Amino acid sequence: MRTRSPKFPLLFFILAAPLLFGGCQRQDATPQSAARTAAQKPARTATPAAGRIHGKVVQTIEAPGYTYVQVDTGSEKFWAAGPATDFHPGDMIAFDTSMPMQNFHSKSLDRDFNLLYFVDTFLTETGEAPTRLPEPHGSLAETGQSDPVTGITAAEGGQTIAAILAGKDSLSGKPVRVRGKVVKFTGGVLGKNWLHIKDSSTGADLTVTTDGNAGKGDTVLVEGKLGRNRDFGYGYVYDVIVEDARVSVE
């Protein structure tokens, strides 16, 4: 009797071979695909974990009410912005890293920072670094007392500056509409544009934050929410302020 060799193992090998060798090819291709994917991703600035950076002052840039400081840790250099403080190259300082800003553009400096830390205070070997008194921009909104401007009346359906200041408690957190003349404009501070406006009702000015623009001397219509006792840090403290306003030049 002739013995037949089993065909099933051979058939199984023929059917399974493409899967086995195909799997090997796909595994070989995986690192190349991963490399291509990684190469396509844009490079990002590394942000240290939240904590504290210690380093030597390399340079400083002064701006209204605050100071930009570049420090060298010995391995990397970082920028921080905080309250106006007197530093000199070579000073050793530290600051917290809890408020990093990637790709920050400073309008007031017309400069881009790949990474900038906003800080409430700088630290030195003796403790907190003493800050300079801020410019008038950082005081209470009513401190800009002088003669009222002429010809600036209340907007239709709106309030005068005198009425806003008198009713600040009841208006807190509510929308206000006020017309005024721009007596001061500062752009790009703490990510906002800042206006001081006056009208004919009082000699006090009113501070406004906005994404809009206006020039000194412009008559503007301001619509925004009234804020009370607002402390933005860096010396910017206001008893009354109109925040995130829409500003229209008339």
VMD Tcl script that draws the C-alpha trace (Angstrom):
set ca {
  {0.00 0.00 0.00}
  {1.33 3.46 -0.94}
  {1.46 5.94 1.92}
  {0.22 9.46 1.10}
  {2.06 12.38 2.62}
  {-0.22 14.82 4.43}
  {-0.99 17.97 2.38}
  {-2.55 20.07 5.13}
  {0.72 21.40 6.70}
  {2.03 22.40 3.28}
  {-1.21 24.13 2.40}
  {-1.21 25.98 5.72}
  {2.36 27.22 5.15}
  {1.49 28.50 1.66}
  {-1.53 30.40 2.96}
  {0.21 31.79 6.06}
  {3.47 32.86 4.39}
  {2.18 36.19 2.99}
  {0.85 37.13 6.40}
  {4.08 36.23 8.16}
  {6.40 37.98 5.72}
  {4.00 40.87 5.21}
  {3.95 41.44 8.95}
  {7.73 41.58 8.97}
  {7.71 44.19 6.22}
  {5.22 46.36 8.07}
  {7.25 46.14 11.27}
  {10.39 47.17 9.38}
  {8.56 50.18 7.94}
  {7.20 51.37 11.27}
  {10.35 53.18 12.53}
  {10.72 54.97 9.17}
  {7.10 56.13 9.29}
  {7.51 57.32 12.86}
  {10.66 59.20 11.89}
  {8.86 60.91 9.00}
  {5.94 61.84 11.28}
  {8.28 63.27 13.91}
  {10.14 65.26 11.26}
  {6.89 66.81 10.06}
  {5.96 68.13 13.52}
  {7.06 71.75 14.12}
  {9.69 72.36 16.76}
  {8.39 73.91 19.98}
  {10.15 75.93 22.65}
  {10.66 73.76 25.70}
  {8.83 75.08 28.75}
  {10.35 74.10 32.10}
  {8.02 72.53 34.63}
  {6.32 75.01 36.94}
  {8.62 75.92 39.78}
  {11.32 78.54 40.06}
  {14.15 79.74 37.84}
  {17.41 81.03 39.33}
  {19.93 82.91 37.25}
  {22.14 85.89 36.56}
  {20.71 89.04 35.02}
  {21.96 89.46 31.46}
  {19.91 92.47 30.36}
  {16.81 94.45 31.25}
  {14.23 96.40 29.24}
  {12.09 99.05 30.93}
  {8.43 99.60 30.06}
  {5.69 101.66 31.76}
  {5.12 100.13 35.19}
  {7.15 96.97 34.70}
  {10.56 95.50 33.80}
  {11.61 92.78 31.37}
  {14.59 90.76 32.61}
  {16.67 88.19 30.78}
  {18.45 85.73 33.08}
  {21.10 83.11 32.38}
  {20.79 79.90 34.40}
  {24.14 78.62 33.16}
  {22.54 76.29 30.64}
  {19.69 78.38 29.21}
  {18.46 81.96 29.05}
  {14.91 83.02 29.93}
  {12.87 86.23 29.84}
  {10.52 87.36 32.60}
  {8.29 90.42 32.99}
  {7.36 91.77 36.39}
  {6.91 94.93 38.47}
  {9.25 97.82 37.72}
  {12.48 96.88 39.52}
  {16.06 98.12 39.38}
  {18.47 95.39 38.28}
  {22.01 95.41 36.92}
  {23.82 92.84 34.76}
  {25.31 90.22 37.04}
  {22.62 90.42 39.73}
  {21.42 87.01 40.91}
  {17.63 86.71 40.99}
  {14.86 84.12 40.96}
  {11.24 84.06 39.84}
  {8.30 81.67 39.68}
  {7.39 79.93 36.42}
  {3.66 79.46 36.98}
  {2.63 81.94 34.25}
  {4.49 81.08 31.02}
  {3.46 82.72 27.74}
  {4.52 81.06 24.49}
  {5.13 83.23 21.42}
  {4.24 86.47 23.24}
  {4.23 89.71 21.25}
  {4.73 92.93 23.18}
  {3.10 95.81 21.35}
  {4.70 98.42 23.57}
  {8.18 97.04 22.82}
  {7.30 95.83 19.30}
  {9.15 92.65 20.12}
  {8.40 88.93 20.05}
  {9.38 86.53 22.84}
  {9.38 82.79 22.18}
  {8.81 82.25 25.89}
  {8.07 84.88 28.52}
  {7.20 84.42 32.19}
  {4.89 86.91 33.88}
  {5.73 87.22 37.57}
  {4.24 89.03 40.56}
  {7.63 89.65 42.14}
  {11.33 89.01 41.66}
  {13.40 87.39 44.40}
  {16.99 88.15 45.40}
  {19.34 86.71 48.00}
  {17.78 89.00 50.61}
  {14.15 88.29 49.73}
  {11.72 90.15 47.48}
  {13.34 92.75 45.26}
  {12.08 96.28 46.05}
  {9.95 97.67 43.25}
  {9.84 101.21 41.94}
  {6.65 103.22 42.25}
  {4.61 102.75 39.08}
  {3.76 105.57 36.72}
  {0.39 107.31 37.19}
  {-1.10 104.68 34.88}
  {-0.96 102.25 37.77}
  {-2.84 104.28 40.35}
  {-6.54 104.65 41.06}
  {-8.62 105.68 38.08}
  {-9.82 108.89 39.76}
  {-6.34 110.27 40.46}
  {-6.14 112.01 37.09}
  {-7.87 115.14 38.46}
  {-7.70 118.33 36.41}
  {-10.10 120.62 34.57}
  {-12.90 118.91 32.61}
  {-12.59 118.91 28.84}
  {-15.16 120.94 26.95}
  {-17.77 119.82 24.45}
  {-17.93 116.14 25.52}
  {-21.52 115.29 26.44}
  {-23.10 112.00 27.50}
  {-23.69 109.38 24.81}
  {-27.28 108.56 23.92}
  {-28.46 105.93 26.37}
  {-25.18 106.21 28.25}
  {-23.63 107.82 31.30}
  {-21.19 110.60 32.02}
  {-17.94 109.85 33.82}
  {-19.24 111.72 36.88}
  {-22.36 109.53 36.94}
  {-20.29 106.36 36.62}
  {-18.01 107.34 39.50}
  {-20.96 108.35 41.67}
  {-22.84 105.13 40.98}
  {-19.85 102.80 40.83}
  {-21.19 100.42 43.47}
  {-24.54 99.87 41.79}
  {-22.95 99.74 38.31}
  {-20.23 97.26 39.28}
  {-20.23 94.28 36.91}
  {-22.79 95.92 34.62}
  {-22.36 97.30 31.08}
  {-21.75 101.03 30.74}
  {-21.72 103.35 27.74}
  {-19.68 106.52 27.94}
  {-18.25 109.12 25.60}
  {-14.89 110.70 26.31}
  {-11.77 112.31 24.96}
  {-8.60 110.21 25.04}
  {-6.01 111.90 27.23}
  {-3.63 108.93 27.38}
  {-3.12 105.75 25.36}
  {-0.75 102.89 26.20}
  {-0.66 99.84 23.96}
  {0.29 96.24 24.68}
  {0.53 96.33 28.48}
  {-0.44 93.01 30.09}
  {-1.90 91.96 26.76}
  {-4.29 94.93 26.59}
  {-4.50 98.47 25.27}
  {-5.19 101.06 27.96}
  {-7.08 104.35 27.51}
  {-7.68 107.22 29.88}
  {-10.71 109.28 28.85}
  {-12.30 112.48 30.16}
  {-15.55 114.32 29.52}
  {-17.16 117.61 30.51}
  {-18.85 116.28 33.66}
  {-15.79 116.07 35.93}
  {-12.07 116.61 36.07}
  {-11.49 112.91 36.84}
  {-10.48 110.50 34.11}
  {-11.74 106.97 33.53}
  {-9.49 104.05 32.64}
  {-10.51 101.64 29.89}
  {-8.97 98.36 28.68}
  {-9.63 97.27 25.12}
  {-8.33 95.39 22.09}
  {-9.17 98.45 20.00}
  {-7.06 101.48 19.20}
  {-7.43 105.22 19.54}
  {-5.08 108.17 19.54}
  {-4.58 110.88 22.12}
  {-7.11 113.62 21.45}
  {-9.67 111.33 19.80}
  {-13.28 111.46 20.93}
  {-14.42 107.88 21.50}
  {-17.53 105.96 22.44}
  {-16.73 103.26 25.00}
  {-18.97 100.26 25.73}
  {-17.84 97.71 28.30}
  {-18.34 96.24 31.76}
  {-17.55 98.31 34.83}
  {-15.01 96.73 37.17}
  {-14.33 97.62 40.82}
  {-11.20 97.27 42.94}
  {-9.28 95.53 40.18}
  {-5.67 94.55 40.87}
  {-3.88 93.33 37.73}
  {-0.53 93.00 39.48}
  {2.65 94.80 38.38}
  {1.35 97.99 40.08}
  {-1.87 98.22 38.08}
  {-4.58 98.81 40.69}
  {-7.90 100.50 39.91}
  {-10.90 101.45 42.00}
  {-13.02 101.88 38.85}
  {-12.25 100.62 35.35}
  {-14.16 99.76 32.16}
  {-12.87 96.38 31.01}
  {-12.64 94.66 27.61}
  {-14.47 97.56 26.03}
  {-15.51 98.15 22.46}
  {-14.07 101.51 21.45}
  {-15.35 103.50 18.47}
  {-13.65 106.70 17.33}
  {-16.25 109.36 16.54}
}
mol new
graphics top color blue
foreach p $ca { graphics top sphere $p radius 0.5 }
foreach p [lrange $ca 0 end-1] q [lrange $ca 1 end] { graphics top cylinder $p $q radius 0.2 }
display resetview
